[in-house]
């Protein structure tokens, strides 16, 4: 992680930047630290911001790959209740089917085709 200083008018704005790899792509996450900060103030708030960025990256990775996280008991109960109400029908994809679906969806998004 590194601190980036951006000049905006007569103010200096500081951001903590973290780059991480996701597959073949490099992703960038930033956290605004404040403006016109002293070196002491930057050193004081940096560890807090680092923890927040790492937590955000962890959440992003979970969202991007739902196969990494199992449903909680509460979530399973909620789904079963919805199934009993016949609100919807659940079918499950195999890991291979999920990968093919994900690739297909990414290609559609890349070409600008609306998925919704």
Secondary structure, DSSP 4 states (H G I P E B T S, - for coil): -EEEEEEETTEEEEEEEEEEEETTEEEEEEEEEEES--HHHHHHHHHHHHHHHHHHHHHHHHHH-GGGSPPPHHHHHHHHHHHHTTS-------HHHHHHHHHHHHHHHHTT----
